[in-house]
Amino acid sequence: MPSHKRAHETAEDEPAAGDAEDRPPSGIVSELPTKEKLARLGQLVSGRRRALILTHDNPDPDSLAAALALAHLLEHRANLPCRIAYGGIVGRAENTAMIRVLHLPVLPATRVDFSQEDVLALVDTQPQAKNHSLPAGLTPDIVIDHHPARDGIEQVPFADVGHSGATCSILVEYLRAARMALSTEVATALFYGIKADTRDLGRQTFQVDIDSYLYLLPRVDKDALAQIEHPALPARYFRLYNLAIEKARVHQNAVEVDLGEIYSPDMVAEVAERMLSLEGMKWSLAYGSYQGQLFLSIRTRDRRMNAGRLIREICEDLGGSSGGHGSMAGARLPLHGTRDQRRRLKRSLVSRFLSEFGVHDRKGQKLLALG
C-alpha cells in the first residue's frame, strides 16, 4: 500500500513508537553530502513496489529531465519501477521536440490513479507552490527542487531544495556520486535542462550547475540537441509573436504585454524572456489566458529584486500558484466573472507589478511607437 499519508491524518494514524527504528531518516537533506543523501533515499524507497514522479504543470526542460534522471536513479540503483507524469500540456516547440527526439517516457497526470502509487515524488516544484497536479491532501515522499524552500517542506520525508540554478544539476550530483553510467538520452536531457534554465550558465548559476554542465557536455548527442533547440515552429507561433510586438507597452524601464487568449501557457514565459532583451529594460511582464486561467511571467535584470518572492506576494493572495527565484518567475490565477471584471483584474495586476518595479508611468507607450 502507498506510504505517503494525507495531510488530514492525525497522530493516531502514525506508526507506534516501537516502529520508529524501522523508519529511515527523513526530512530536509539539502545540506548533507551527496552520498548520505543517496543512502537516505535508498532507505526511504527500500521495499517499495513502484514510484510516480510528477513534474510541475506545463513542464519545462529542467522539470522533464530531472524527472527522467530520478527515474533512472531509482530504477537502476533501487530496482524501483518508475513512471513520469505531468499536468497541463507540453506546448512549447522545443519541449515537445525534447520528448519526441529523446523518446521520453512521460504521460498525462489525468491517466494516473494516485491512490495506487507506492512512492510519490515531485521535481522542480514543491507541495506549497501549487503549480502541480498532486491531489490535495497527499504529501509526496520525495521533493527535489532548485527553488528556495517553501513553507511546509519540512513535512516531506525526503526534501532536497534550493541550492542550484537547475533541478537537473542536483540530479547530476546524485548520478555522479552513485557512479552510474548515463545513456546519451539521459545525458542530453539533463544538459538541455541546465542549459535552458540557466540560459547557458548566464543566469542564476551556481558552481554545481557549471560542474554538471561540463560533466555532461562530452556525453551529449549533439545532433539530438540541435533538433531540440531548433524545432519546426507552427504558424500560430509567429502570429502570437506578431501580436506580442504590436501590443507591448513600455513603461520607463519595464515592458508589459497582454497576449490575450494563448494556445500554450509556455508562450507567456517565452515572450517575457524575449521582451527583456529590449534595450534599456530592467523588467518584463507578459500575461495571457488559457482555459479559464491567467498565466503571468516576469523577468528582471535588477539584482536588488527577487522575482519569485515578488510574484508570490502579488498572486498567491488572489488564490493563484507561483514559482520562481531571483531573476525569473511565473504564476497562474483563476479567471472569473464578466469580461469587464477580468479586464479590471489585469489592470490591477499590472498596476501592482509596475509599483513594485518602481515605475511611475502607468500609461506607457507602444513598443512600436518608440524612436
C-alpha positions as CSV (number, residue, x, y, z in Angstrom):
1,M,0.0,0.0,0.0
2,P,1.1,3.6,-0.6
3,S,3.1,5.0,2.3
4,H,2.6,8.7,1.8
5,K,-0.1,10.0,4.2
6,R,-2.8,12.5,3.6
7,A,-2.4,15.9,5.2
8,H,-5.5,15.5,7.4
9,E,-4.3,12.3,9.2
10,T,-3.8,12.7,12.9
11,A,-1.2,11.4,15.3
12,E,-3.4,8.3,15.8
13,D,-2.6,7.3,12.3
14,E,1.2,7.3,12.9
15,P,3.1,4.1,13.5
16,A,3.6,3.1,17.1
17,A,6.7,4.4,18.8
18,G,8.2,1.0,18.7
19,D,8.3,1.1,14.9
20,A,10.5,4.2,14.8
21,E,13.7,2.2,14.4
22,D,12.3,0.7,11.2
23,R,11.8,4.1,9.6
24,P,14.6,5.6,7.6
25,P,16.0,9.0,8.5
26,S,13.9,11.7,6.9
27,G,13.4,15.5,6.4
28,I,15.3,18.2,4.6
29,V,18.6,16.8,3.3
30,S,19.9,19.8,1.3
31,E,23.0,20.4,3.4
32,L,24.1,16.8,3.6
33,P,26.9,15.2,1.5
34,T,25.5,13.7,-1.7
35,K,26.5,10.2,-0.7
36,E,24.5,10.5,2.5
37,K,21.5,11.8,0.5
38,L,21.7,8.7,-1.7
39,A,21.8,6.5,1.4
40,R,18.7,8.1,2.9
41,L,16.9,8.0,-0.4
42,G,17.7,4.3,-0.7
43,Q,16.4,3.6,2.8
44,L,13.2,5.6,2.0
45,V,12.3,3.5,-1.1
46,S,13.6,0.2,0.2
47,G,10.9,-2.5,-0.2
48,R,8.5,-0.2,-2.2
49,R,6.8,-1.5,-5.4
50,R,6.8,1.4,-7.8
51,A,7.1,5.2,-7.9
52,L,5.4,8.0,-9.7
53,I,7.5,11.1,-10.4
54,L,5.4,14.3,-11.1
55,T,6.8,17.4,-12.8
56,H,5.2,20.8,-12.4
57,D,2.3,21.6,-14.7
58,N,3.2,22.5,-18.3
59,P,6.7,21.2,-17.7
60,D,9.8,22.8,-19.0
61,P,13.1,21.0,-19.9
62,D,14.5,21.2,-16.4
63,S,11.5,19.5,-14.9
64,L,11.2,16.8,-17.6
65,A,14.9,16.0,-17.5
66,A,15.0,16.0,-13.7
67,A,12.1,13.5,-13.6
68,L,13.9,11.3,-16.2
69,A,17.1,11.3,-14.1
70,L,15.3,10.5,-10.9
71,A,13.6,7.6,-12.6
72,H,16.9,6.4,-14.0
73,L,18.4,6.6,-10.5
74,L,15.6,4.8,-8.7
75,E,15.2,2.1,-11.3
76,H,18.9,1.2,-11.6
77,R,20.1,1.7,-8.0
78,A,17.0,0.7,-6.0
79,N,15.3,-1.6,-8.6
80,L,12.2,0.5,-8.3
81,P,10.0,0.8,-11.4
82,C,9.0,4.4,-12.1
83,R,6.6,6.4,-14.2
84,I,6.8,10.1,-15.0
85,A,3.6,12.2,-15.3
86,Y,2.8,15.9,-15.8
87,G,-0.2,18.1,-15.5
88,G,-1.3,20.7,-18.1
89,I,0.2,20.5,-21.5
90,V,3.7,20.4,-23.2
91,G,3.2,23.3,-25.6
92,R,6.4,24.9,-26.5
93,A,8.0,23.6,-29.6
94,E,11.4,22.9,-28.0
95,N,9.8,20.9,-25.2
96,T,7.7,18.8,-27.5
97,A,10.8,18.2,-29.6
98,M,12.7,17.1,-26.5
99,I,10.1,14.5,-25.6
100,R,9.9,13.3,-29.2
101,V,13.6,13.2,-30.1
102,L,14.8,11.7,-26.8
103,H,11.8,9.3,-26.5
104,L,11.0,10.5,-23.0
105,P,8.5,8.1,-21.3
106,V,6.0,10.7,-19.9
107,L,2.3,10.5,-19.6
108,P,-0.5,13.0,-18.6
109,A,-1.4,13.1,-14.9
110,T,-5.1,12.5,-15.9
111,R,-4.1,8.9,-16.6
112,V,-2.7,8.3,-13.1
113,D,-4.6,6.7,-10.2
114,F,-2.6,8.4,-7.3
115,S,-4.2,6.2,-4.7
116,Q,-2.4,3.2,-6.1
117,E,1.1,4.7,-6.2
118,D,3.7,3.4,-3.7
119,V,6.1,6.3,-3.8
120,L,5.3,9.9,-4.9
121,A,8.0,12.3,-5.9
122,L,7.8,16.0,-7.1
123,V,10.6,17.5,-9.1
124,D,11.2,21.2,-9.9
125,T,8.3,22.2,-7.7
126,Q,7.2,21.9,-4.1
127,P,3.8,21.0,-2.5
128,Q,3.0,24.6,-1.4
129,A,3.9,26.0,-4.9
130,K,0.5,24.6,-6.1
131,N,1.8,24.6,-9.7
132,H,1.5,20.8,-10.0
133,S,-1.2,18.1,-10.2
134,L,-0.6,16.3,-6.9
135,P,-4.1,15.8,-5.5
136,A,-5.0,17.9,-2.4
137,G,-4.3,16.1,0.8
138,L,-1.4,14.0,-0.4
139,T,2.1,14.6,0.8
140,P,4.9,13.5,-1.5
141,D,7.6,11.1,-0.2
142,I,10.4,12.9,-2.2
143,V,10.8,16.5,-3.3
144,I,13.8,17.6,-5.4
145,D,13.7,21.3,-6.5
146,H,16.2,24.1,-7.1
147,H,13.8,26.8,-5.9
148,P,14.1,28.2,-2.4
149,A,12.3,26.1,0.3
150,R,8.6,26.8,0.7
151,D,6.5,26.6,3.9
152,G,5.7,23.1,4.9
153,I,8.6,21.4,3.1
154,E,9.9,20.0,6.4
155,Q,6.9,17.7,6.4
156,V,8.2,15.9,3.3
157,P,10.2,12.7,4.3
158,F,13.0,13.5,1.7
159,A,13.4,17.1,0.5
160,D,16.4,18.4,-1.3
161,V,15.7,22.0,-2.3
162,G,17.2,25.4,-3.1
163,H,20.9,25.3,-3.9
164,S,21.4,25.3,-7.7
165,G,20.2,27.1,-10.8
166,A,18.6,24.0,-12.2
167,T,17.0,20.9,-10.6
168,C,18.9,18.8,-13.2
169,S,22.2,19.8,-11.5
170,I,21.1,18.3,-8.2
171,L,20.3,15.0,-10.0
172,V,23.6,15.0,-11.8
173,E,25.3,15.2,-8.4
174,Y,23.3,12.1,-7.4
175,L,24.1,10.2,-10.5
176,R,27.8,11.0,-10.3
177,A,28.0,10.1,-6.6
178,A,26.3,6.8,-7.4
179,R,28.9,6.2,-10.3
180,M,26.1,5.5,-12.7
181,A,26.6,5.3,-16.4
182,L,24.4,7.6,-18.4
183,S,22.7,6.9,-21.7
184,T,23.0,9.6,-24.3
185,E,19.3,10.3,-23.9
186,V,19.6,10.9,-20.2
187,A,22.8,13.0,-20.6
188,T,21.3,15.1,-23.4
189,A,18.1,15.7,-21.5
190,L,20.0,16.8,-18.4
191,F,22.3,19.0,-20.3
192,Y,19.5,20.8,-22.1
193,G,17.6,21.2,-18.8
194,I,20.6,23.0,-17.3
195,K,21.2,25.0,-20.5
196,A,17.6,26.2,-20.7
197,D,17.1,27.0,-17.0
198,T,20.4,28.9,-16.6
199,R,20.3,30.4,-20.1
200,D,23.7,28.8,-21.0
201,L,25.1,29.4,-17.5
202,G,24.4,33.1,-17.8
203,R,21.5,33.4,-15.2
204,Q,21.1,32.3,-11.6
205,T,24.1,29.9,-11.9
206,F,25.9,28.1,-9.1
207,Q,29.1,26.1,-9.2
208,V,27.2,22.9,-9.2
209,D,25.5,24.0,-12.5
210,I,28.9,24.7,-14.1
211,D,30.3,21.4,-12.9
212,S,27.3,19.4,-14.1
213,Y,27.2,21.2,-17.5
214,L,30.9,20.4,-18.1
215,Y,30.5,16.8,-17.0
216,L,27.5,16.3,-19.3
217,L,28.9,18.1,-22.4
218,P,31.0,15.2,-23.8
219,R,28.2,12.8,-23.2
220,V,25.6,14.7,-25.2
221,D,24.1,13.6,-28.5
222,K,24.9,16.8,-30.4
223,D,22.6,16.0,-33.4
224,A,19.7,15.4,-31.0
225,L,20.4,18.6,-29.1
226,A,20.3,20.6,-32.4
227,Q,16.9,19.1,-33.3
228,I,15.6,20.1,-29.9
229,E,16.9,23.6,-29.9
230,H,15.9,24.4,-33.4
231,P,12.5,22.7,-34.0
232,A,10.0,23.5,-36.7
233,L,7.6,26.2,-35.5
234,P,3.8,26.4,-36.3
235,A,2.3,29.4,-38.0
236,R,0.4,30.3,-34.8
237,Y,3.8,30.8,-33.1
238,F,4.6,33.7,-35.4
239,R,1.1,35.1,-35.2
240,L,1.4,35.2,-31.4
241,Y,4.8,37.0,-31.6
242,N,3.3,39.5,-34.1
243,L,0.5,40.2,-31.6
244,A,3.0,40.5,-28.7
245,I,5.1,43.1,-30.6
246,E,2.0,45.0,-31.6
247,K,0.5,45.1,-28.1
248,A,3.7,45.5,-26.0
249,R,3.8,48.7,-23.9
250,V,6.9,50.3,-22.5
251,H,6.8,52.0,-19.0
252,Q,10.1,53.6,-18.4
253,N,12.5,50.6,-17.9
254,A,9.7,48.0,-17.9
255,V,7.8,46.4,-20.7
256,E,4.5,44.6,-20.4
257,V,2.3,42.8,-22.9
258,D,-1.2,41.3,-22.8
259,L,-1.2,38.3,-25.1
260,G,-4.9,37.7,-24.8
261,E,-6.0,34.1,-25.4
262,I,-3.0,31.9,-25.9
263,Y,-2.6,28.4,-27.5
264,S,0.0,27.3,-24.9
265,P,0.9,28.6,-21.4
266,D,4.6,28.1,-22.2
267,M,4.4,31.1,-24.6
268,V,3.9,33.6,-21.7
269,A,7.4,32.8,-20.3
270,E,8.9,32.8,-23.8
271,V,7.6,36.2,-24.6
272,A,8.6,37.6,-21.2
273,E,12.1,36.3,-21.9
274,R,12.3,37.8,-25.3
275,M,10.9,41.2,-24.3
276,L,13.6,41.6,-21.6
277,S,16.1,41.8,-24.4
278,L,14.7,45.2,-25.4
279,E,17.3,47.9,-25.0
280,G,17.1,49.7,-21.6
281,M,14.7,47.3,-20.0
282,K,15.1,46.0,-16.4
283,W,11.7,44.3,-16.1
284,S,9.4,42.4,-18.4
285,L,5.9,41.2,-17.7
286,A,3.8,39.0,-20.1
287,Y,0.4,37.5,-19.4
288,G,-2.2,35.6,-21.3
289,S,-5.4,33.5,-20.8
290,Y,-5.6,29.7,-21.2
291,Q,-8.6,27.5,-20.3
292,G,-10.0,29.9,-17.7
293,Q,-6.7,30.8,-16.1
294,L,-4.5,33.8,-16.3
295,F,-0.8,32.9,-16.7
296,L,1.9,35.5,-15.9
297,S,5.6,35.6,-16.3
298,I,8.2,38.2,-15.2
299,R,11.9,38.6,-15.9
300,T,14.3,41.1,-14.4
301,R,17.8,42.4,-14.6
302,D,17.5,44.2,-11.3
303,R,19.8,42.3,-8.9
304,R,18.2,44.0,-5.9
305,M,14.9,42.3,-6.5
306,N,13.7,38.7,-6.2
307,A,11.2,37.9,-8.9
308,G,10.0,34.7,-7.2
309,R,9.2,36.4,-3.9
310,L,7.5,39.3,-5.7
311,I,5.2,37.2,-7.8
312,R,4.2,35.1,-4.7
313,E,3.3,38.3,-2.7
314,I,1.1,39.6,-5.5
315,C,-0.5,36.5,-6.9
316,E,-0.9,33.9,-4.1
317,D,-3.1,36.4,-2.2
318,L,-5.5,36.1,-5.2
319,G,-5.8,32.3,-5.0
320,G,-3.1,31.7,-7.5
321,S,0.0,29.5,-7.6
322,S,3.5,30.6,-8.4
323,G,7.2,29.6,-8.7
324,G,10.5,31.2,-9.4
325,H,13.6,32.7,-8.0
326,G,15.8,35.8,-8.3
327,S,15.6,36.8,-12.0
328,M,12.6,34.9,-13.3
329,A,9.2,33.7,-12.1
330,G,5.7,32.7,-13.2
331,A,2.2,32.4,-11.8
332,R,-1.3,31.4,-12.7
333,L,-4.6,32.7,-11.4
334,P,-8.2,31.6,-11.8
335,L,-10.2,33.9,-14.1
336,H,-13.8,34.5,-13.0
337,G,-16.5,36.9,-13.7
338,T,-17.5,39.1,-16.7
339,R,-15.2,40.4,-19.4
340,D,-15.1,43.8,-17.6
341,Q,-14.2,42.1,-14.3
342,R,-11.4,40.1,-15.9
343,R,-10.1,43.3,-17.6
344,R,-10.1,45.1,-14.2
345,L,-8.2,42.2,-12.7
346,K,-5.5,42.5,-15.4
347,R,-5.2,46.3,-14.9
348,S,-4.9,45.9,-11.2
349,L,-2.2,43.3,-11.5
350,V,-0.2,45.4,-14.0
351,S,-0.5,48.4,-11.7
352,R,0.8,46.4,-8.7
353,F,3.7,45.0,-10.7
354,L,4.7,48.4,-12.0
355,S,4.6,49.8,-8.5
356,E,6.9,47.1,-7.3
357,F,9.1,47.6,-10.3
358,G,9.5,51.2,-9.1
359,V,7.8,52.5,-12.3
360,H,5.5,55.6,-12.1
361,D,4.4,55.8,-15.7
362,R,1.2,53.8,-15.7
363,K,0.1,54.7,-19.3
364,G,3.3,53.8,-21.1
365,Q,3.7,53.9,-24.8
366,K,3.5,51.2,-27.5
367,L,6.8,49.5,-28.3
368,L,6.3,50.1,-32.0
369,A,6.0,53.9,-31.3
370,L,9.4,54.1,-29.8
371,G,12.0,56.1,-31.7
